[in-house]
Amino acid sequence: MSCKCAREACNASIDYTQVPGERILPFEFTLDVENSNLYPAAGENQRFCYTVEGRGADNSDFADLSHFVMVVCPGITEEMLANVRVVIDGVPQDVVIGENVEIKTAAQPDPTTDCPGLKVDFGLDKVDGVMQFCYELIQPFAIGAVQVCVKGGQQTASGLAICGPVCGGESSCTVYGSQRATVCVPVTVTPFASVGDTVTRCCGSPMVTPGTAVCGGTPMGKCVFTISQDVCITVPVSFGAGAVVGQYSVLCGGADTGESCPDCGGGNGT
């Protein structure tokens, strides 16, 4: 069976509410695509933003969140983190890198979940708590499936993976998909005319008449005139599209020794 190189897919949302345990950790994690910068331009940081929401009930079947760990690429260090932000129920939290947000290594993983990676040590209410968590990386990484380990109430859960930074290199390759589409948008142009500052100047010499003279014209009248002007109206309209991958499937081929698949060819293995 031929080896197919393909971009690693990932989920934009995961939900631990349906994962059984002695106590359920009812938290849904969602990648905030709008506020993330997954594919930064030159000179920009790569940014990942997530929303964590409590979906449980106020009883002993569910546990509050103590902390969570994202098993990001082991090559990420605390020195690569920038602009880390945690907001809980609308209140910004004090973030201290190396303390309540830190990188746990494979040699020294999180002691309760036994997971290495980016540990976020902030709690969240199981019923209706909402956390926004954002961080930036000073160098970009590939996007792939990152396992999320959760802990709360002496209960741990793991196994679900969301889009996050993974290691690149020869273990993955990038492919591109294109979709042709015709985008139509109505544009309404509303003309307007605005009056600038008026300018008054004398025309000819003044006429001075002794005594009281009868002024011609309409008392307290108005002068009306009309100006016509052809105009050219240019309206800039930008079109674009966003994309979110769905749930991925894997068709496993044969296994062999060596550093690459024997029949993958030159491939696109970057």
FENGIRA-V479336 format. One line per field, one symbol per residue. psi: psi as a letter, one per 20 degrees, with the letter a starting at -180 (. if undefined). A space follows every 50 residues. Layout:
psi = ???
This chain:
psi = pqpopqpprrpipqojhjoqrhqpnmpppppnhhirmhmqrpiqqppppq ppppjarmrihqqqpgrqppmrpiiprhiiqqlpppppkiopqopopifi orpprhhmrphhikprbopomprppigkqppppqqqpiqqrqpapoqppq ppljpqqrhqqrpaprpbbiirrprqqqopqppppqpppoqqpqpapqpp qqoaqqoppqapqpprappkaqpprppqppqpopopppqaqqppqapqqp opbrqrrrirphkiahalm.
